[in-house]
Amino acid sequence: MMERMAEQAPTQVMGIVNVTPDSFSDGGRFAHVDAAIGHGILLAAQGASIVDVGGESTRPGATPVPPPEECDRVVPVVRELAAQGIVVSIDTRHPETAAAALDAGARIVNDVTGFTDPRLVAVAAAAGATVVVNHMPTDDPRTMQAHATYADVVTEVRDFLARRIDECHAAGIADIVIDPGIGFGKTTQHNLLLLRHLDQLVALGRPVLVGVSRKRFIGELSNDATTDQRLGGSLAAGLAAVARGASILRVHDVAETVQALRLWHAIDDA
């Protein structure tokens, strides 16, 4: 489905709804179901083609959330947003949560661990879901930064994603989107190299989703700007990704990103 959406418009925007008390940027703001639903509806109205709902923070050192608790957080939000006609993605690494969210109307499964769990692959395949395959060097977000060591980060990420494309396709998943995993077990230099050479991932022939919004490397390059001071850097990094072939941007600031993309594409098409 996201492949088809990527063909319909120059760049798609995926808005983020964190139904968590501890996400790195907006933890706690949308931890209650009603607030999360309202925010998802707002993001769609601002121009998000997809709303990505997550119930477990994946920042370094975050406390894991058991699937029953994660389901309690996200399923009511997914159900209501889907009922509003919004395309919903479930951001989870747990097959139980993915199955419950898909039953509630989600159409996309976004897994930060890259669908290395065969149970999650089976759930997505059985539902005919679109998948977003993210690169992370370990399956535990708590320790991912300890694994930020690469001989050649671009080649290693590309090869990992190529293998996951083949394995997901062999399992019966047709609609596969890839994500280089900016900030997931990566240093600032790794992130910059992946963005600079994003065309090597685009060459794999799948839509590329990039999530740079408010991430730590932007702060590190901006005099330690706090998360709420990283909009400019987020827009710059996102547009750099689009220039190199990204099809989808995953963002917190939907209205500003949509405006930036509208101007970007207008200039490109003039």
DAQUIPE-V919078 format. One record per pair of residues at least 12 apart in sequence whose ideal C-beta (glycine too) atoms are under 6 Angstrom apart, sorted by sequence separation. I is the first residue (numbers start at 1). J is the second residue. If there is no record, write none. Layout:
i=I j=J
i=I j=J
//
This chain:
i=218 j=230
i=17 j=30
i=214 j=227
i=56 j=70
i=180 j=194
i=55 j=70
i=109 j=124
i=218 j=233
i=90 j=106
i=214 j=230
i=19 j=36
i=161 j=178
i=55 j=73
i=88 j=106
i=93 j=111
i=115 j=133
i=17 j=36
i=55 j=74
i=89 j=108
i=90 j=109
i=91 j=110
i=114 j=133
i=87 j=107
i=93 j=113
i=109 j=129
i=114 j=134
i=214 j=234
i=53 j=74
i=89 j=110
i=114 j=135
i=180 j=201
i=213 j=234
i=17 j=39
i=98 j=120
i=108 j=130
i=109 j=131
i=110 j=132
i=112 j=134
i=135 j=157
i=212 j=234
i=231 j=253
i=17 j=40
i=78 j=101
i=82 j=105
i=113 j=136
i=116 j=139
i=157 j=180
i=53 j=77
i=95 j=119
i=99 j=123
i=112 j=136
i=53 j=78
i=75 j=100
i=79 j=104
i=95 j=120
i=98 j=123
i=102 j=127
i=135 j=160
i=212 j=237
i=235 j=260
i=239 j=264
i=71 j=97
i=78 j=104
i=79 j=105
i=113 j=139
i=191 j=217
i=212 j=238
i=67 j=94
i=70 j=97
i=78 j=105
i=102 j=129
i=15 j=43
i=78 j=106
i=95 j=123
i=178 j=206
i=67 j=96
i=71 j=100
i=75 j=104
i=182 j=211
i=188 j=217
i=51 j=81
i=67 j=97
i=176 j=206
i=177 j=207
i=178 j=208
i=179 j=209
i=182 j=212
i=133 j=164
i=210 j=241
i=177 j=209
i=183 j=215
i=188 j=220
i=15 j=48
i=13 j=47
i=17 j=51
i=23 j=57
i=13 j=48
i=22 j=57
i=24 j=59
i=51 j=86
i=13 j=49
i=14 j=50
i=15 j=51
i=16 j=52
i=17 j=53
i=18 j=54
i=19 j=55
i=210 j=246
i=12 j=49
i=20 j=57
i=50 j=87
i=51 j=88
i=52 j=89
i=53 j=90
i=54 j=91
i=148 j=185
i=153 j=190
i=14 j=52
i=147 j=185
i=148 j=186
i=208 j=246
i=213 j=251
i=214 j=252
i=50 j=89
i=52 j=91
i=148 j=187
i=154 j=193
i=208 j=247
i=209 j=248
i=210 j=249
i=211 j=250
i=213 j=252
i=37 j=77
i=144 j=184
i=153 j=193
i=207 j=247
i=36 j=77
i=40 j=81
i=144 j=185
i=44 j=86
i=131 j=173
i=158 j=200
i=162 j=204
i=33 j=76
i=37 j=80
i=154 j=197
i=158 j=201
i=198 j=241
i=202 j=245
i=5 j=49
i=33 j=77
i=130 j=175
i=131 j=176
i=132 j=177
i=133 j=178
i=134 j=179
i=135 j=180
i=136 j=181
i=195 j=240
i=199 j=244
i=125 j=171
i=135 j=181
i=154 j=200
i=195 j=241
i=198 j=244
i=199 j=245
i=125 j=172
i=132 j=179
i=134 j=181
i=198 j=245
i=125 j=173
i=136 j=184
i=137 j=185
i=115 j=164
i=124 j=173
i=136 j=185
i=114 j=164
i=121 j=171
i=115 j=168
i=19 j=73
i=58 j=112
i=19 j=74
i=19 j=77
i=52 j=110
i=132 j=209
i=61 j=142
i=58 j=141
i=60 j=145
i=1 j=107
i=2 j=130
i=1 j=130
i=3 j=175
i=1 j=175
i=2 j=177
i=25 j=214
i=6 j=207
i=25 j=227
i=3 j=207
i=2 j=207
i=48 j=254
i=47 j=254
i=46 j=254
i=46 j=255
i=43 j=254
i=47 j=258
i=25 j=252
i=11 j=242
i=14 j=248
i=12 j=248
i=13 j=249
i=14 j=250
i=16 j=252
i=15 j=254
i=6 j=247
i=13 j=254
i=13 j=257
i=13 j=258
i=11 j=261
i=10 j=265
//
